[in-house]
Each structure stands twice: as C-alpha cells, then as structure tokens.
C-alpha cells in the first residue's frame, strides 16, 4: 500500500480522503490556501502545508505548489479529490514524472476519456451509443454550423475539457450559434484553460443517468450500479439518487455493460463515472466520462456497501479489485441533497461566518461536511458546504428520512438552499419519479411567476 498521501483538495472531500487513508494505515499531508488556514481539514491534519493565496488559481490549481508540497513532505501518493486538478492530464503526468502515484487514471487515460470530443470517437469505436454530433472538435463557427445543419436543431455546444456544467450552451437555431459559440469558448477557457468545443444533438426531456465504475491495473472492470442525477440547475446537480427508478432491470443491465465497455475502451484505471442521457423513449446515449471520484459517490456507497475511496487507494497501490461484478448487490435506495451556501431561489452565493450549525441524525442518515459552528465560508470556492444522504429500504422511506433530516438541519449566519430542497422533497412529481433534467428550472420559473 501507499505510505503517505498528499490530499490535493479542500472541504468535505479532503476530510473524506483523510478518513479513508487513516483507516488503511496511510499517513496524510493536507494542503490549504491562506483562506483555509482555519478549515477543519487543516485543524485535523497531522501535517499541513500552505500552498498559496486564497484564489484557487494561486493555490489549489497551482500544480507546482502541490507537487512541491508532495515532494517536500515525502509523499508517494497524491489524491486530487474532485474539481480543481482532478481531471488535468498534465498534472497526472507531472506526478508520475516526479515518482508520485496519482490516485486516479493516467494522463493518457484522462486525455482519452476526459476530453469529451475525443471520448465520443472512442465510444463509437467500442460500440457504445453516442448522441449524433461532431466527430471531433469544431474549430470554428462555420464548422459548428455545418454539423448543426446535419444533425438538426436544437444542439448543444460543449467544452471538450468541461465539467460541472461549465462551457455548455444550447442553440435552437443557426442565429443563436455564433454568440453561443463565443460565450462557451470563453467560459471553457476561463474554467479549464482549454477552449476546445464540440457539438452534439440535444436530446429533449432526458434523464441524466450515470454508472459508477472501478477498474484495476490487472484489467478487471466492474460497475457498481447507477445514479439518477436529473435534478439540476444550469447543468449543476442538486439532488442525486441511486438506483434510478426509471430503469428496468433489462435496461440497467444493458447500460451497465456499456459503461464497462466505455472504461475498457479508454484503458481506464481507478474510480470513474460513465454518464448517459436517457430519452423518454428509453434510448440512452453516452455523453461523457468523469475521470475522478464524484461528489455523489456516497449514495453508491450506501446502496452497495463498497468504500469507493478505499478502492481508489487499493487500485493506486497496485492491488487488484477485491470484488467481482457478481459480488455487487444494490440494497435499498439512497438520496443525496447538496447543501450550498447560497440564497435558495436567487442562488446568489452567501459566504460568511456560520454562527449556528445543527446537523440532523437518525437511522439511514449520513452527513459529509467540513463546516462547524464558527466556521467562515470563504467567497473564493464552490458554494457547497455539505451533503445530506438518506438511505432506506425503499425510495419512499429514503425520501421520508430525507424530509425529516432537512427539517432538523439548522444553519444561522449564512443563507443555504435548504428551503429549496424541502420544497423539492415535498413535490409530487419528484415523489413519483418522473422528472427530466429540465424539471427544476421549469419549477423555478413557475415559482417566480407565481410570486410576481
């Protein structure tokens, strides 16, 4: 096993990785920006290193600072968490060049699977269904117009290096495309340092279904079931659940096989997620592969009993998977609500000091957070401050437990989106399980009109 791991992230995922390492007997080193000097992952750290000023570009996105910290503290492994540099192939390469095990796929595998435009061609060759669109990147507005004319509107312009809903624009006509292309490229460059774009046909009223996969260095690849991540706003997930209610056993098996084929085609090693859109007619299409641990990994852990971060550490240490596809069983249902420091309906960020913090509990409730009473939420990073996960024998029980948990959560000093979660968990259409990725935004528009 690895001996010492640098945790190249912050917040709740830094704590999650630290706990898994401690359980495995692996030493850890935490890093922090000046804004995070009092953060919980720093307070609990055996050893920590300041890597720069508050801005992410000067700290958590600074590969030189992270590698210098890893080398100076004698780390033989580096866990990137999610976000920041977790899907950066050059950073993975740099770790390898410095004799540090990157706890994730190789730089080459990230390029194959993480570049959305390259992954589309790879999936076609592997027989995985792909939405109609460009064969590779579109290098100009004229290229994009030609592809859009071929596949038909509406279409999506998407960043090849994208993630988290960034660098995506919808176009309903040729008139929309030039401005959308420029805006998507600018956002992609600002967020990822890469403005390469591709284009695909927009599937109307889809569900967002993803499969968790694990792959070891010995060539074994398995999936751990599916997650429904259709409750989104501006392509940002808000509520996730597992397994997806909308899948039949036959469709789940077919999509699981496709997810495994996708990982094998990319020569993937580690934990990852294969994402699909599912049409109302039951057709599914590959959209992208996330080459890292997901924010929502906890709901898969709850229904499978598999510790995904532990598996990442084992795989990175060169050990084979200690379970087969036949060992994976899905038990019950789990739902996750992302708690963000923001106004619940305008979504304006709400950084500041948390003056009171009371967390829910009870059977089937799991809380992943780095917040404590007196903690100051900095304005420099993602607004997520925690995740509530509810598990039950049935989806109905998981929803009931989540409703109770949300009613018990108390936060003062900052605004959170808890009220929106409460409304969604009481919503009849959500309860029936019939919502597409557009449902939340439609609901918010209706709510705003009703309050005029």
Residue pairs with C-beta under 8 A, 6 or more apart in sequence:
1 24
1 25
1 26
1 313
1 314
1 317
1 319
2 26
2 76
2 77
2 101
2 103
2 313
2 316
2 317
3 26
3 27
3 76
3 77
4 26
4 27
4 28
4 29
4 73
4 74
4 75
4 76
4 77
5 17
5 21
5 26
5 27
5 28
5 29
5 75
5 76
5 77
5 78
5 79
5 103
5 313
6 28
6 29
6 31
6 66
6 69
6 70
6 73
6 75
6 77
6 78
6 79
6 100
7 14
7 17
7 18
7 21
7 28
7 29
7 30
7 31
7 41
7 79
7 81
8 31
8 60
8 66
8 70
8 78
8 79
8 80
8 81
8 84
8 85
9 17
9 60
9 79
9 80
9 81
9 82
9 83
9 84
9 86
10 31
10 32
10 33
10 36
10 39
10 41
10 60
10 81
10 370
10 381
11 39
11 41
11 370
11 381
11 382
11 384
11 385
12 368
12 369
12 370
12 384
12 386
12 387
13 81
13 82
13 293
13 295
14 30
14 41
14 81
14 370
15 40
15 41
15 44
15 368
15 370
16 309
16 368
17 28
17 79
17 81
17 309
18 28
18 30
18 41
18 44
18 45
20 307
20 309
20 310
20 312
20 313
21 27
21 28
21 79
21 313
22 28
23 310
24 310
24 313
26 77
26 313
27 46
27 47
28 45
28 46
28 47
29 45
29 46
29 47
29 48
29 49
29 69
29 70
29 73
29 75
30 41
30 42
30 45
30 47
30 48
30 49
31 48
31 49
31 50
31 51
31 59
31 60
31 65
31 66
31 69
32 39
32 41
32 42
32 48
32 49
32 50
32 51
32 59
33 50
33 51
33 52
33 53
33 54
33 55
33 56
33 58
33 59
33 60
33 380
34 50
34 52
34 53
34 54
34 59
35 53
35 54
35 378
35 380
36 42
36 378
37 50
38 375
38 376
39 370
39 375
40 370
40 371
40 372
40 375
41 370
42 48
47 73
49 69
49 72
49 73
51 59
51 60
51 62
51 65
51 66
51 69
52 58
52 59
52 62
52 65
53 59
54 378
54 380
55 380
56 84
56 380
56 381
59 65
60 66
60 84
60 85
60 381
61 84
61 85
63 85
63 88
63 90
63 91
63 94
66 78
66 85
66 91
67 94
67 95
67 98
67 100
69 75
70 78
70 95
70 98
70 100
71 98
71 100
75 100
76 99
76 100
76 101
77 100
77 101
77 102
77 103
77 313
77 316
77 317
78 95
78 100
78 101
78 102
78 103
79 103
79 312
79 313
80 86
80 91
80 102
80 103
80 104
80 292
81 292
81 293
82 292
82 293
82 294
82 295
83 164
83 382
85 91
86 104
86 291
86 292
86 293
87 110
87 114
87 161
87 163
87 290
87 291
87 292
88 110
89 107
89 108
89 110
89 111
89 114
90 107
91 102
91 107
92 102
92 104
92 105
92 106
92 107
92 110
93 106
93 107
95 101
95 102
96 102
96 106
96 107
101 316
101 317
102 316
103 270
103 312
103 313
103 316
104 110
104 270
104 271
104 291
104 292
104 312
104 316
105 113
105 266
105 268
105 269
105 270
105 272
105 291
106 267
106 269
108 267
109 266
109 267
109 268
109 269
109 291
110 291
111 118
112 118
112 119
112 122
112 265
112 266
112 267
113 119
113 122
113 262
113 263
113 266
113 268
113 272
113 289
113 291
114 161
114 289
114 290
114 291
115 160
115 161
115 196
116 158
116 159
116 160
116 161
116 162
116 198
116 287
116 288
117 134
117 136
117 137
117 160
117 196
117 197
117 198
118 136
118 160
119 266
119 286
119 288
119 289
120 130
120 133
120 134
120 135
120 136
120 198
120 200
120 286
121 135
121 136
122 262
122 265
122 266
123 129
123 130
123 262
123 265
123 286
124 130
125 265
126 261
126 262
126 264
126 265
127 261
128 258
128 261
128 262
128 265
128 286
129 258
129 283
129 284
129 285
129 286
130 285
130 286
131 200
131 201
131 203
131 277
131 285
131 286
131 287
132 151
132 200
132 201
133 147
133 151
133 155
133 198
133 199
133 200
133 201
134 143
134 144
134 147
134 198
134 199
134 200
136 198
137 160
137 196
137 197
137 198
138 144
138 147
138 157
138 197
138 198
138 199
141 177
141 178
141 181
144 157
144 177
144 181
144 197
144 199
145 174
145 177
147 155
147 199
148 155
148 171
148 174
148 177
148 199
149 174
151 199
151 200
151 201
152 201
153 171
153 172
153 173
153 174
153 202
154 170
154 171
154 172
154 201
154 202
154 204
155 170
155 171
155 177
155 199
155 200
155 201
155 202
156 168
156 169
156 170
156 171
156 199
156 200
156 201
156 202
157 168
157 169
157 170
157 171
157 177
157 180
157 181
157 184
157 197
157 198
157 199
158 167
158 168
158 184
158 197
158 198
158 199
158 200
159 166
159 167
159 168
159 184
159 185
159 187
159 188
159 191
159 192
159 194
159 195
159 196
159 197
160 188
160 194
160 196
160 197
160 198
161 167
161 188
161 192
161 193
161 194
161 196
162 168
162 188
162 191
162 192
162 288
163 192
163 288
163 290
164 191
164 235
164 236
165 232
165 234
165 235
165 236
166 187
166 188
166 191
166 192
166 235
167 184
167 185
167 187
167 188
167 191
167 192
167 197
168 184
168 235
169 180
169 181
169 183
169 184
170 176
170 180
170 202
171 177
171 180
181 197
184 197
185 195
185 197
186 195
188 194
188 195
188 196
188 197
189 195
200 287
203 277
203 279
203 285
204 279
204 280
205 279
205 280
205 436
205 438
206 230
206 277
206 278
206 279
206 280
206 436
206 437
207 228
207 230
207 244
207 246
207 277
207 278
207 436
207 437
208 228
208 229
208 230
208 232
208 237
208 275
208 276
208 277
208 278
208 437
209 226
209 227
209 228
209 229
209 244
209 246
209 247
209 255
209 275
209 276
209 277
209 278
209 284
210 226
210 227
210 229
210 273
210 274
210 275
210 276
210 290
210 294
211 223
211 224
211 225
211 226
211 227
211 255
211 256
211 259
211 273
211 274
211 276
212 223
212 224
212 225
212 226
212 227
212 271
212 272
212 273
212 294
212 297
212 300
212 308
213 221
213 222
213 223
213 224
213 259
213 260
213 262
213 263
213 268
213 271
213 272
213 273
213 274
214 221
214 222
214 223
214 224
214 270
214 271
214 308
214 311
214 315
214 321
215 221
215 222
215 263
215 264
215 268
215 269
215 270
215 272
215 315
216 269
216 314
216 315
216 319
216 320
216 321
217 269
217 315
217 318
217 320
218 320
218 321
220 320
220 321
220 324
221 260
221 263
221 264
221 268
222 260
222 321
222 323
222 324
222 325
222 328
223 256
223 259
223 260
223 274
223 325
223 328
224 300
224 304
224 306
224 308
224 328
225 242
225 243
225 252
225 256
225 300
225 303
225 304
225 328
225 330
226 242
226 243
226 244
226 247
226 252
226 255
226 256
227 240
227 241
227 242
227 243
227 244
227 296
227 299
227 300
228 240
228 241
228 242
228 243
228 244
228 245
228 246
229 237
229 240
229 296
230 435
230 436
230 437
230 439
231 237
231 238
231 239
231 240
231 424
231 430
231 435
231 439
231 440
232 238
232 437
232 440
233 347
233 440
233 441
233 444
234 441
235 437
237 295
237 296
237 338
238 337
238 338
238 417
238 420
238 421
238 424
238 440
239 335
239 336
239 337
239 338
239 421
239 424
240 296
240 299
240 335
240 336
241 299
241 333
241 334
241 335
241 336
241 395
241 398
242 299
242 300
242 302
242 303
242 330
242 333
242 334
243 252
243 303
243 330
243 333
244 252
245 395
245 433
246 278
246 433
246 434
247 255
247 278
251 282
251 284
254 284
255 276
255 284
258 274
258 276
258 284
258 286
259 274
259 276
262 274
262 286
262 289
263 272
263 274
263 289
266 289
268 289
268 291
269 315
270 291
270 312
270 315
270 316
271 292
271 293
271 297
271 308
271 309
271 311
271 312
271 315
272 289
272 290
272 291
272 292
273 289
273 290
273 294
274 286
274 289
275 286
275 287
275 288
275 289
275 290
276 284
276 285
276 286
276 287
277 284
277 285
277 287
277 437
278 284
279 285
280 436
293 308
293 309
293 312
295 338
295 384
295 387
296 336
296 387
297 308
297 309
298 334
298 336
298 366
298 368
298 387
298 389
299 334
299 335
299 336
299 389
299 391
300 306
300 308
300 334
301 307
301 308
302 332
302 334
302 366
302 389
302 391
303 330
303 331
303 332
303 333
303 334
303 391
304 328
304 329
304 330
304 331
305 331
306 323
306 328
311 321
314 321
314 322
315 321
332 391
332 392
332 393
332 394
332 397
332 398
333 391
333 392
333 393
333 394
333 395
333 397
333 398
334 389
334 390
334 391
334 392
334 398
335 389
335 390
335 395
335 398
335 399
335 402
336 387
336 388
336 389
337 387
337 388
337 402
337 406
337 421
337 425
338 384
338 386
338 387
338 417
339 369
339 384
339 385
339 386
339 387
339 388
339 409
339 416
339 417
339 418
339 421
340 383
340 384
340 385
340 416
340 417
341 349
341 350
341 351
341 352
341 377
341 383
341 384
341 385
341 414
341 415
341 416
342 348
342 349
342 350
342 383
342 415
342 416
342 417
343 350
343 415
343 417
344 415
344 416
344 417
344 418
344 419
344 420
345 419
345 420
345 444
345 447
345 448
347 417
349 379
349 383
350 377
350 383
350 414
350 415
350 416
351 376
351 377
351 378
351 379
351 414
352 376
352 377
352 413
352 414
353 374
353 375
353 376
353 377
353 413
353 414
354 371
354 372
354 373
354 374
354 375
354 376
354 377
354 411
354 412
354 413
354 414
355 373
355 374
355 412
355 413
356 373
356 410
356 411
356 412
356 413
357 371
357 372
357 373
357 375
357 410
357 411
357 412
358 408
358 409
358 410
358 411
359 367
359 369
359 408
359 409
360 367
360 388
360 404
360 405
360 406
360 407
360 408
360 409
361 408
362 401
362 404
362 405
363 401
364 390
364 391
364 392
364 397
364 398
364 401
365 388
365 389
365 390
365 391
365 401
365 405
366 388
366 389
366 390
366 391
367 386
367 387
367 388
367 389
368 386
368 387
368 389
369 385
369 386
369 387
370 385
370 386
371 377
371 385
371 386
377 383
377 385
377 414
385 416
388 402
388 405
388 406
388 409
390 398
390 399
390 401
390 402
390 405
391 398
391 401
392 398
392 399
392 400
392 401
395 433
399 425
399 431
402 425
403 422
403 425
403 426
406 418
406 421
406 422
406 425
407 422
409 418
411 418
424 430
424 440
424 443
427 443
429 435
429 439
430 439
